Amino acid sequence: MALTTSLAGRVRNTSLPKSHALLPLLEAIVNGVQAIDDRFSDDVGQGHLHVRILRGPQDELDFGPSGPGRTALNPIVGFSVEDNGTGFNSENMKSFLTLDSDFKAGLGCRGVGRLLWLKAFDKVSIRSAYQDEAGDLQGREFRFSVRGEIEQLGKPNGFDEPGTTVSLDGFKAAFQQNAPKTVESIAREVFEHCIWYFLRPGGAPEVTVTDDDESISLNALVEDFVFSKMPTTTVNVKGEEFTMVNLRLKSSARSAVPRLNWCAANRVVLEENLTGKVPGLSGRLKDETSAEFTYACYLSSGFLDDRVRADRVAFDIVDESASGMFAANEIALEDIRRGVLEEVEKLLDAPLQAAREESKERVNNFVSRRAPRYRPVLSRLESLGVTVDPSIKDQDLELVLHRALQQLEADAIAEGQEIFAETGSAQSEGYRERLNRYLDKISDINQSDLAAYVSRRRAVLDILAGLIRSDDHGKYSREDAIHSLLIPMRTDSNEIGTDASNLWIIDERLAFHDYLASDKPLKSMPVTGDGSTKEPDILATRLVEAPNAPVLAAAGEKLPLPSIVVIELKRPMRGDASEGDNPIEQCLDYAMRVREGGVRTASGRPIPKSEESPAFCYIVADLTKRMVKRCEMANLRATHDGLGYFGFNEPAKAYIEVMSFDRLVNVATERNRAFFDKLGLPSS
């Protein structure tokens, strides 16, 4: 009893990703080329194949403009493919009527291409002429659809030689939206899919793609695409032969990335980006004359032909061999890829060597100029095979180096776990050498972390230097912008981490505080019982170690006295006209309020009241005439550079320092000069 097949069910179960929206058209084109091969054999130059793009009215399916500055294209509703091949003779028609036909299995065909037609199009109309056994010209015309299946329409007119016209009608919206829109992009996709036919001995028939009055010859694209051919090579993978057609594509090609095209039945099935998979292999390489090209490989094999999936978008091949249930001698995609990449490295030896040198120079320049944190580990990153396209953008290069550093750190963690697992037990041979190598690696990584920290300081100082300058309109930044750079406003040390502030710019000791508040009212601070709503810009207390007394004192011993730090910021070049806005007096007032308020630690432990608690008052403000006068009235001395004042207020027991914004930047830079010089960072 014969089995029956549901066409609707077969179409429903046929896979066609939207990203491969043109695959049904490509199937029709390949069928046409094969028909021409069948008719003309070794003289395919007599053949011609014409693809027409069929568009509907603009309001039929309007997906908007095709791009900036371009007129919106009418939606594509279908295609027609005309060839002068063998035509639908009896054998071809019988094969068409047989789903999963093996009539052209020798060409790698699976007999499912017409199912892809109905996946993306409502119906397909076919007109064909062929020669019968007597040599007379015959014809047939029929419609193919899910609902009507095969509908005979009689004999067509207008043929004076064998040939076929396949009309794909009713392009479904989901695929239409994901398909290329312009004749140029469609022609290029057809060419790249069928490129084997243009590169094989004997060449391809004349193939054109037309959109209204615009026509593109695919044969001419060979000259536009291909810079030069390279030797065709073969690789043997576990007894299977794979043929590599190697090309140097012109740098103006659509996709300037090196790629491996996995082919089956003379058609591209998968396109794989090879960037970085061979050290030095990137977008553009240079030949012996310094001309730029992009490498492309077209890989084919009977092994691939036999294992291509029916939808022609992938292969039924395992990803990795010898992994669990798969036999070690089974060929995996990774086995094939490894063999191909080894051959690519041999073929492109000279261009790759030159590219690696350019890559190394690009990375070294970037690290020296923009990212010194990677300098301590640069040689180790190179050993990991990190190479880049010399034209890579700085932000992309930063990401590449960051990922490589993360990999280096992960490897170091795993290596350390293995080494420390042997501690206290019988150590294997070479343990001491492995330990030393591990410690050297950790040392380099730690230096990288320090370099990153120092680089961040340099960047912060650069930002601060920009904030204190006037803009194009002569205006200066508000003090809150500078305040936020030093420490987030309206926060305290219970809300932010130590890395969230940049108070090291003013005083490195501010990193060691018991409590720190930024732009918060005195009454909200746990270190004071003062009920004032006044808000010092920055206020900090620090537990000072008394002689022979640790910060965390033993029971029964007195806690060390607190020190108090008050910082006031003023807008660059602010006039400070009113006497009531004297920042020196403000700082001293805040310090005394903290002393008198019953000071507690941040954790709420009482500290004995003491009038001797040292206070440090920092005022960051430009030295306007009014500010200079206030400094002199407070009996402060000018600094040696003339950019600040300092002194000690005996009644308040407070050290006072007034610094201009220029001095703030200069002093912070000077304190960090040794680190900047070590990393090659500018110190001014």
N, C-alpha and C positions, 0 to 999 in steps of 0.2 A: 504494500500500500504506500503510495507516494505521500510525502509530507507537503503541506501547504505553508505558504509564508504570507504574513500580513505586511504589506508595504508600509502602512501607517505605523505599525509597531516597530518595524525595522528603522524607519526614519526617526521615530521617537527615541529609540535606544542608540542612535548614532550620535557620537559626541562631536561637537564643533565649537571650540572656544571662541568667544567674541573677538578675542585678540587675533584670530586667524580668519577674519571675515572674508578675505579675498580667496581663501583656499578653494572654494567651489569653482571660481573663475579660473584659478591656476590649474585645477584638474581638467577643465575643458580645454585649456590651451595645450597642456601636455598631450591630451588625447589627439588634438589636431596635429601636433608635431609628429607624434607616432604614426598617424595616418599618412602624413607626407613621407616619412621614412619608409613606410610599407610600400608606397606607390613608386617612389623615385630611387629607393635603395641608396647607392653611393653618390647620386647626383641630386642631393637635397637642395642645391642651389636653385632648381627649377620650382621649388615649392614656395608658397607664400601663405601667410596667416595674418588675418586682419581682426583686431579687437576693437569694437566700437563701444564707447561709454554712452549709455542711454539715460537721459535726464528727464525728469518730470517738471511740471510748472512749479514756481517758487513756493506757492502756498500749499503744495501737496504735503510735504514734510519739511518744514523750515527749521533747520538747526542753527540758524543765525549765520553771521558773517564767517568767512573762512579764515580771516586773520586781519590784523590791523592794516589799513590802507588798501585792502583788496575788496573787490565787489563780491558779494555773497554769491556762491555757486548754487545753481538749482540742484535739488537732491538727486542722487543717482537712484534710478528705479530698476536698472537692469544692465545687462551687457549682451553683445552678440559676438560670437567667435566664428569667423569664416576661414575655411582652409580648402586647398585643392588636393587633399589627400585621397585615399582609397575610397572613402564613402561608406555608407551603411549597406554593404553587400550582405548576402545571406548569413555568412559566418559572424560578421560583426553584429547583425541584428539579433541573431540567436544568443550571442553573448550578452547583449544589452538586456534581453528578456530574462536572463538568468542571474539572480542576485548572487553575489559572492562567486562570480564566474572566475574560472582559472584559465580562460582563453588566452590572456596575455600575461600569465604568471611568469613567463620567461623574461618579461620586461619589468618585473617587480610589481605588476598591477594586482590589486586585490578584488577588483570588481565591485567596489563600494563608492567610487567617485560620484556616481549619479545620485546616491543617497545624500551626499553632501549638498548636491544641487537643491534638493527639496528641503534640506534643513534651513537654507538661507533664502530660498526663493519660493514664490507661490507656485510657479509652474515653469516648465521648460518646453520650448517648441523646437523641433528639429526638422530641417529640410535637407535632403541628401540625394546625391546622384552617384551612381556606381556602374561599373561595367559587369555585365553578366558573363556567364561562361562562354557565350558566343562572341563576346567583345562588344555587344550592343549597350548603349547607354540607357540605364534604367533609373528610376527615382522613387523615393518614398517620403512621406511627410506625416508626422504624428506629434501629438502633444503628450507630455508626461507630467503627472501631478499626483499628489497623495489621494485626492478624492476620486479622480477619474482614471488613475493609473495610466495605461497606454490607450490613447484614443487616436485611431488611424484617421488621417485627413485627406487621403488620396495621393495622387502623384503631383509633385511640384513642377512649376515651369521656370524657365530662365537659366537652366544649366546647359552649357555646351561642352563641359568636361566633368570628370568626377570631382566630388568635393562635398563639403557639409557646412551648414550654418546652424549653430546652436545658439538659441536665444534664451537667456536667463531672465525671466520676467518677474516683477513683484518682489524687489529686494526688501526683505523684512526689516522693520525699523531697528531692532536690537543690533543687527549686523551692520546696517547702513550707517548707524551713528559711529561705529567703531572702525569703519573702513576708511582708507585714505580718500581724500576728496578731489585732488587735482590730477590732471592727466600725467604730470611729471612724476608725482609720487607713486601713482599706480603703475606707470611704465617701469620705474626703477624696481618696484617690488616684484613685478613679473620677471624682469631681467635677472634679478638676484636669485629668484626661485629656480629659474630655468638656465642658469649660467652655464651649466655643464654642456648643454647643447651648443652653446656658442664657442666653447673652448675645445670640444672634442675634435678629433681628426675628421675632416670633411665639413665641419662647421654646421650652421643651422640654416633653415629656410629664412626668407625675408619675413620678419615679424614687425608689425606696426600697431600702435595703439592710438586711436583717434577719439577726440572729444570735439564735436561740432567741426570747425574748420582747422583745428589744431591737431597735428599728427606728429608722433615721435617714432623713429625707427630704433628698435632694440638693437639691431646689428651695429648701429652707429654708437650705441652706448658702450660697446666693447672698447672703442678708442677713448671714450670719456672716462671709463672706469679703470681699465687695466694699464698700469705703468709698464710692466714687463712680466713675462712668464718666468718661472723658475723650474728647475728640473722636477719632473714628477717622480715621487719616491714611494717606497712601500715600507711598511713596518709589519713585523710578525709578532702576533700576540697569542701565545699559547697554541701555536700551530695554525692560526687563521691569518690570512694576508689582508691588509688594509692598504688601499691606494690613496696617496695624498697628492692632490693637484694643488700646487703652491703658486700663489700669485702675489705680485707686488702691485697693489692698487694705488691709483693716484691719490695724493693727499686731499684732493677736492671731492673724494667719494662721499656718498651720503653719510656713512658712519665711519668716522676716523678712529676706529678701535680695532685692534687685531682680533680676528675671530676664527673660530673653528666651525665650519658648517658640516653637520652630520647629515649625510645624504643617503637616500634609498631610492632605487629605481630612477636614477638620474635626476632626482629632485631633492631640494633642501628640506630636511625635516626639522632639525634643530639648529639654532645659531647660538654659539657660546662665545662670550667675551673672554679673551685670553689675557687681558691686561693684568700684569703682575704675576701671572702663573709661570712665567719664565723670567728670571731676573733680567731687567732691562727692557722687557717687551712691553711697550706702551703704545700710545696712539700713533705716533709717527716715528719712523726710523729713517736713517740716511744711508744711501748706498755709497759706493766708492767715489762718486762724483759729488757727494753731499746733497743729491736730490732727495727730497722727502718722499716716502711711500708708506703705505699701511699694509701690513701682512694679512693675507687671508688664505685659509686652507679649506679645500673641499674634500672631505673624507668619504670614501665609498668602499663597499665590500659586499660580497654575497652574504656574509654573516649579518650585515645590517639590513640587506634586502629581505632576508627571511624573517627578521624580527621587528620590522616596522609595524606599528599598530595600524588598525584599519582606518583610523581618522587621520593618519599621517602627521601627527603632531608630537609623537614620542616613540620610543622603542620599548619592547618587552625584554629589557636587559636589566639585571640587578645592578645596583649602584656600586656595591663593594663586594669583592669575592672573599672567600674564607671567613665569612662573618656568620657564625652560628649555623643555620640550617643549610647554607649554600656550600657546595663542594669547593675545595681549594682550587681545582682545575677548571672551574666554571669561569668564563670570561665575563668580567664586569665592566661597566662604563669607565670606572676609574683605571682599570688595567689598560684599556684602549687609550684613554686620555694620557696616561703616563708615557706610553710608547710614542704617541704623537708628539708630546712636548719634548721628549728627548731628541727626536728627529728635528724638530723646529730649532732647538738650540744649536744643533750641528749646522743646519742650513743657513742660519742667520748669525753665525759666529762673529764675524767682523762688525756688522751693524749693532749687534747686542753689546759687544765690548765697548764701542763708542758711546752707546746709549747709557751704559752703566757709569762711564766716566762723567757724562753730562749730569746724570742723576745724582752722583756723589757730590759734584760741584754745587748743584742746586740745593741739596740738603745742607751742605756745609755752610753755604752763604746764608741760608735761612736761619740756621741755628746760631751763627755768629751775629746776625743782624736782628733777629726777632725772637728766637726761642733758645736762649743759652741753657735752659734747664736740661736739654737733651745732650749737651756736650759731654758730660761724664760717661754717658752710656752709648755714645754715637757708634763706637767701634762694635759694640755688642749688637746694636740694632742692625748694622750692616751684615753681621754674621747671621742674622735671622733672614737675610735675603730681602731686606727692605729696599726697594728701588721704586722710583716715581717717574712719571712723565715730566721732563724738564719744564714744560709749560704749565704745570699744575699751579693753581692759585694758592696763595699763602694759607687761607683758612682751610683748604682741603689738605694741604701738606701737614698742617698742625694736627688734623684728625688722623692722618696716616701714622705720624710719629707717636701720637698719644695711644693709638691702638697697639702699636708695636711695643711701647713701654709697658702697657698693661699686660701684654703677653709675656714680656720679660719678667715682670713682677710675679705673675702667676707661675711661671716656670721656676722662679727662685723659691717660691713657697713650697712647691711640690718637691724640689730638690732638697730643701732644708728639712722637710718632714722625713725623707728617706735617710738623710744623714743622721739626724737626731734619733731616729729609731734604733740606730746601732750603738748609741751611747750606753755605756754600762754593760755591753755584751761583747762577744768576740767580734772584733772588727774585721771586715773583709779586706782583701788585698787592695791597696790603692786608696784606702780610706783617708789617709792624711792628705793626699793630693786632692781628692774630691772635696774635702773640708776646706782646704786653702782656696780652691777655685770658687767654692760657694761664698766664702767670706769676702773674696775680691769682688764678686758680683754684687753682694749686698752693700759693700762699701760704695761702689759706683752708683747704685740705685739711691742710697742715702744722699750722696753728693748731688744727684739729680733733684731730689726733693728740696735740698737746701738751695740749689740754684733757682728752682721754681719760686721759692719764697722770696729770694733776693730780687728776682725779676719782677715779682709782683710789687715789691717796694719801689722799684724804679718806675714802674707804670703809675703807681699812686702819686708819686712826686711829680711826674709829668702832668697828670690830671690837675693836681693842685696848682702847679705853675700856670696852667691854662686858665684856671678859675680866677686867679688874682689879676689877670690882664684885662684891660678894657676891650669891649667888642668894637665892631666897625662903627658903632654909633657913639663911642666914648663912654658907654655904660659898663659898670662893674657887676660881678655876680653878687647876689644876696648872700648874707652871712649863713642862711640856712643851707645853701648849697655846699659851702665849705664845711659847715657843721656836720652835715650828713656824710661827707667823705671821711671825716675824722671818726665819727661814731653815729649810728642811727639816732634820730631825735625821738624824744618822749619814750625812752626805753631805759632799763637799768640792767645790771649784771645778772639778774635773775631771769632775764628774757632773752639775752643774746649770748653767744659764745665768745670766747677770747679772739677768734679769728674774724669777728664781725666788725672790729674797730681798727682804726689806724692811729691810735693815740701815741704810738712810738714816734710819730713825727714830732711831737712836742717833748715827750720824755719817755725813754724806754722803761723806766720804773713803773709807769702806769699799768703795765701788763700784770704787775704783782699787787693787786688790790684786794681788800676784803669786800668792799662794796663800791659800785660806780653807778652814777645816775646821769642821764643826759636829758636836759631840758624838762625836768620834772619839778613840781612844787616841793618845797622843803617838807611840808606836812605829810607828803606821801612817801617819804623816805624812811625805811626802818631804822636807819642809823641816827635819827634825830627825833626828839619829841617836840620840835618846834612846830607851831601851828601856822606859820606864814605860808602864804600862797606864792611867794617870790620863787622864781625859777632860775637858778644858776645854769649857765650853759652846760657846764660839766662839773660834777663834784664827785670826789672819790675819797675813801678812807682806806688806810693801809695799816695793818698791824706791824709795828716796828719791833724788831727783836731787841730786848734788853740784854745786857751782858749775861751770858750763861743761862739765858731763859729762851726755850724754843717757842715758836709761834703757838703751837698747841701745848699749853702749859700743863703741868701735872696738878692733880687735885691739891687745893690749899694754897697754891702759888698765885700771885697776881698775874692777870693777863697783861701783856705788853701794852704800852700806850699806843693810841692810834695816831697816824699822821693824816693830815687833811690836805687834799689837793683841790683847788678851785680853778677853773679855766673859764675865761670870758672871751668871746669872739665878737669882733665888730666887722661890719661890712668894709671891704677894701675901699680906701680913700674916703671913708665916712668922716664928716666934719665934727661930730660930737659937740654941738654948739652949747647945750645946756649943762650947767654945773651939776644938776641932779643926775646926770647920766655918766658920772665918773666911774669907769670900769675898775680903777684901782680901789676906790672906796667900796664898790660893790663886792669885790672879791674878799676884802678884809671883813666886811659885814657878814658875808656868808660863813666864813671860817669861824667867827666868834659865835654865831648862832648855833653852829654845830657843837661847839665846845659847851655852850650853856644849856643845850637841850637834853642832857642825859643820854650820852651817846651809847648805842648798843652795836654789837656786831651784826653782820647781815643775817646771822642765824638767830638773833634775838638775845644773845648773852650780854648782860650788863658789863660795861667797862667803867671803872672808877673815874669820877670826874677829875679832870686835871687841867689846870691852866697852862701846863707846859707842853701840851700836844703840839708838835711842830706843824706848821702850815706852809704850803707852797702855792703861791698865787701866780698864775700865768695869764697874761693879757695879750691876745693876738690882735693887733690893730696897726694900721699904718700910722706913721709918725707925722700926723698933721700938726700944725702950729699949736692947736689946743691940747693935743696929746703930749707934745713935748713939754709944754708948760706944766701940765699935771705931773709929769715924771719929775721935773725939777722941784716942784713944790713938795713932792713926796720924798725928796732927798735921795733920788735914785741916780746912779752913775751911768753914763753912756758906755756902751760896749765899744770894743776896739774898732769895729767896722762901721760904727755910727748908725747901725740899723736897729738898735734896741737900747734898753735901759735895764739895770738890775740893782738890787739892794736888799737890805734887811730892815724890817719894821720891828723895832724892839718892843713897843707896847703890845703889838698883836702877835709877837713871836712868829713872824711870817717872812719867808723869803719871797721876794717879788721879782718877777721878770716880765718886762714888756718887750715884745718882739714884733717887728714889722713882718708882713707876709714874705717879703724877700728874705729876711733873716731866717724865718721859719723853714723855708725851702732850702736855703744854703746850709744851715746847721744840720738839718736832717740828712742832706746829701753828703756832707762832710763826715758825719758819723758812720755812714754806710759806704764811704769811698773805697775802702779796702775790698769790700765784697764786690762792688761794681767793677772795680779795676780787674779783679780776679776773673770775672765773667766777661770782660770786654765790653761792659755797658758804659754808656756815656755818663760822666760825673757832673756834667753841667749842660 
